[in-house]
Amino acid sequence: MASAVRETSPAEAEQAVAAIVLAFSTDPAARWTYADPAQYLAHFPAVVRAFGGRAFAHGTACHVDGFAGAALWLPPGVGPDEETLLAVMRRSVPAERQTEVSAVFEQMGGYHPGEPHWYLPLIGVDPAHQREGHGSALLRHALARCDRDHAPAYLESSNPANIPLYQRHGFDVLGAIQEGSSPRIVPMLRAAR
């Protein structure tokens, strides 16, 4: 059965954030940043809100039925709330990781396209509902809008297992981001169509 994708209203934001927090509970970069489960659960929701939360106000957050998965897309000209993200990271990331985490984010910024583009900071499917086509449905939904706008789409894959999914949807690998002990993060671009 095909996943029905719907826009996520600001009133539904916490349900979408919860789906993404569940999805990232096994993500290499998220769990490298917050290796302690209690710290992950305490702080990662704030990271999600700062990194992709502007999608709710712009009507560019979406979810599949029952919030089995969600995607936070930022339209051209809209970026993460960097000030809040920096504050969350400073107060919550273990001291021994601070320098490396900052360097990873700096490298991520260097790969963003210079031209107007759609940015996917976060997409995730609840582990209880993975491999049911929800991720593909969320991607198809937003990429149709990118195509209508003739705009490129950009993301960073923090989980190597997801790279083939993104490639099936037209994303190409741009390089690799890694700092010190961090896991490899892969910036990917889907050209305008």
C-alpha positions in Angstrom: 0.0 0.0 0.0 1.3 3.4 -1.0 2.1 5.8 1.8 -0.1 8.9 1.9 2.1 12.0 2.4 0.6 15.1 4.1 1.9 18.5 5.0 2.7 18.7 8.7 1.1 21.7 10.4 2.9 23.6 13.2 0.4 22.1 15.6 1.7 18.6 14.6 5.4 19.5 14.8 6.0 17.5 18.0 4.7 14.3 16.3 7.0 14.8 13.4 10.0 15.6 15.7 9.3 12.4 17.6 9.3 10.3 14.4 12.7 11.8 13.4 14.1 11.3 16.9 13.1 7.6 16.8 14.5 7.3 13.2 17.9 8.8 14.2 18.3 6.6 17.4 20.6 4.4 15.4 22.1 7.0 13.1 25.9 6.9 13.2 26.4 10.7 13.4 23.6 11.4 15.9 24.8 8.7 18.2 28.4 9.7 17.9 27.4 13.1 19.0 25.2 11.8 21.8 26.5 8.3 22.7 24.7 8.2 26.0 21.0 7.2 25.4 19.6 9.6 28.1 21.6 12.5 26.6 20.4 11.6 23.1 16.7 11.6 24.2 17.1 14.7 26.3 18.9 16.8 23.6 18.2 15.5 20.1 14.7 16.8 19.8 16.1 20.4 20.3 18.6 19.7 17.6 15.8 18.5 15.2 13.8 21.7 15.9 16.8 24.0 15.4 18.1 22.2 12.3 14.9 21.7 10.4 12.1 23.2 12.4 11.7 26.2 10.1 10.0 23.8 7.7 6.8 23.9 9.9 6.4 27.6 9.5 7.0 27.5 5.7 4.6 24.6 5.1 7.4 22.4 3.8 7.4 19.7 6.6 5.6 16.5 5.6 4.8 13.2 7.1 3.2 9.8 6.2 0.1 8.4 7.8 0.3 8.0 11.5 3.7 9.8 11.6 5.6 6.6 10.7 8.0 9.0 9.0 8.6 12.7 8.5 10.7 15.0 6.4 11.7 18.6 7.1 12.5 20.4 3.9 13.8 24.0 3.9 12.8 26.0 0.8 15.3 28.1 -1.2 16.6 31.0 0.9 15.7 29.4 4.2 18.3 27.8 6.4 18.5 26.1 9.8 18.2 28.3 12.9 22.0 28.4 13.3 22.0 30.5 16.4 19.7 28.1 18.3 21.5 25.1 16.9 24.8 26.5 18.1 23.4 27.2 21.5 21.9 23.6 21.8 25.2 22.1 20.7 27.3 24.2 23.1 25.2 23.2 26.1 24.5 19.6 25.3 27.4 18.1 23.3 30.0 16.5 25.5 33.1 18.7 25.9 35.4 16.2 24.2 33.2 16.3 21.0 32.7 20.0 20.8 35.6 20.9 18.4 34.9 17.9 16.1 31.1 18.6 15.9 31.8 22.2 15.1 34.2 21.3 12.4 31.7 18.8 10.9 29.0 21.5 10.7 31.6 23.9 9.1 32.4 21.3 6.4 28.7 20.7 5.8 28.2 24.4 5.1 31.0 24.3 2.5 29.0 21.8 0.4 25.7 23.7 0.1 25.1 24.8 -3.4 25.6 28.5 -4.1 22.4 28.7 -6.2 18.9 28.7 -4.7 18.0 25.1 -3.7 15.8 23.0 -1.5 17.6 21.6 1.5 16.6 18.4 3.4 18.3 18.6 6.8 16.2 15.8 8.3 14.2 12.8 7.0 13.4 9.8 9.0 11.2 6.8 9.4 10.3 5.2 12.8 12.4 1.9 13.0 9.1 0.0 13.6 8.0 1.1 10.1 11.2 1.1 8.0 11.4 -0.8 4.7 7.7 -0.1 4.0 8.3 2.6 1.4 7.7 5.6 3.6 11.1 7.2 2.9 10.6 6.9 -0.8 7.1 8.4 -0.5 8.4 11.3 1.5 11.2 11.9 -1.1 8.9 11.6 -4.1 6.5 14.1 -2.6 9.0 16.8 -2.0 11.1 16.2 -5.2 8.0 16.7 -7.3 7.9 20.3 -5.9 11.6 20.7 -6.6 10.9 19.6 -10.2 8.0 22.0 -10.6 10.3 24.8 -9.3 13.2 23.6 -11.6 15.4 23.7 -8.4 18.1 21.5 -7.2 17.8 19.6 -3.9 20.6 19.1 -1.4 21.1 16.8 1.6 23.8 15.2 3.8 23.4 11.5 4.4 24.7 10.7 7.9 23.9 7.0 7.5 25.7 5.1 4.7 22.8 2.7 4.5 20.6 5.5 3.1 22.9 6.5 0.2 21.4 4.0 -2.3 17.9 5.3 -1.5 18.9 8.9 -2.2 20.8 7.8 -5.4 17.6 6.0 -6.6 15.9 9.4 -6.3 18.5 11.2 -8.4 21.0 12.4 -5.8 24.7 12.3 -6.6 27.5 12.1 -4.1 29.5 15.3 -3.8 32.3 14.2 -1.4 32.7 13.2 2.2 32.7 15.0 5.5 34.7 13.7 8.4 36.5 15.2 11.3 38.6 13.3 13.9 36.6 10.4 15.2 33.3 11.4 13.5 31.5 9.0 11.2 31.6 9.9 7.5 28.8 12.1 6.3 28.0 12.3 2.6 26.8 15.5 1.0 24.5 14.8 -2.0 23.0 16.9 -4.7 20.1 16.3 -7.1 20.4 18.6 -10.0 17.5 20.8 -11.1 15.1 19.1 -13.5 
